[in-house]
Amino acid sequence: MTGRDYEIFEAGDTMLQSGAMVPALKLAYKTFGALSPARDNVILYPTSFSAQHYDTAWLIQPGGVLDPERYFIIIPNLFGNGLSSSPSNSADAPFPEFTYHDAIAAQYRLLTEGFGIAKLALVYGWSMGGMQAYHWAALHPDMVERAAVVCGSARCAPYNYVFLEAVKAALSGDPAFRDGRFVERPVAGYRAMGRVYAGWAMSHGFYRDEIWREAGFTSLEDYLVRAWDTTFARRDANDLLVQIGIWQAGDVSRCAAFGGDFDRALGAIKAHMLLMPGATDRYFDVRDNEDELGRLVNAKSAVLHPILSVHGHRAGNPVNNSRDHAFLKAEIAELLNK
């Protein structure tokens, strides 16, 4: 691809957690800032659902939440997002099932083989990125010094799983879905998926108090049409299904190292842990992080600081929300000082 602003780590033929072999696995990534001579100023910032690094890089700015003048920041694109290995850029049919463990394994190779990095000052992630941050802290406890889990969890809760079933049903109900895959763009499916997402991503108070007006929308329908009806149409529908599968199967303990023992997985974490759920997030519920907090028995520190916001899940990605943005900036600055 000519003119791209990111790099590709060629992982070669790779065995997945499922036992499937993926030929020529590719991990797309983007870097910001400069790596220090000691290679000790690294922040890893994994992407969230359907996001590419273009969508999340806004958080990286001088003096911002993630400061490229102080840190070397790497955004690895999650598999299935259209830049890293995905159905849309692969000849594999059917496309294999990936897990967060597969993603962290590839990211680990990128850091160690590509950059010679042995320590991470911080792993920061929102939503699916937050789930990856949890996996990093558990799977590489001696490498991760700090982890910020923003509107995320160590495993996909049953309620979260059901939400994703609704998302899948809305998308795959389109006639373009045949024999387990999309054969063309599901225009109606994208819209249905957006409408489902709109109800879950934001809070009751967000709609009750018409907070959408602050962003310039003139009516509720105007907000739904312009903010949600086509938001997922920018991504390949088969790619979206792969990422939903990764999300639903998410469980930090579901690997050979922990054998499904959740307490053992969270007990392996040594990092300074900052859990920042959205107080009104409907699918990454505060209570899941509260439960996890008591299991982080070997973490250097573990704190739970909910984002007190009516912006639901989107409180953790406050692109046009200065109050929540300021909260994140202050919390991350304090974490990096530990």
Buried (B, 14 or more C-beta within 10 A) or exposed (E): EEEEEBEBBEBEEBEBBBEBEBEEBBBBBBBBBEBEEEBBBBBBBBBBBBBBBBBBBBBBEEEBBBBBEBBBBBBBBBBBBBBBBBBBBBEBEEBBBBBBBBBBBBBBBBBEEBBEBEBBBBBBBBBBBBBBBBBBBBBBBEBBBBBBBBBBBBBBBEEBBEBBEBBBEBBBBBEBBEEEBBEEEBBEBBBBBBBBBBBBBBBEEBBEEEBBEEEEBEEEEEBBBBBBBEBBBEBBBBBBBBBBBBBBBBBBBBBEBBEEEBEBBBBBBBBBBBBBBBBBBBBBBBEBBEBBBEBBEEBEEBBBBBBEBBBBBBBBBBEEBEEBBEBBBEBBEEBBEE
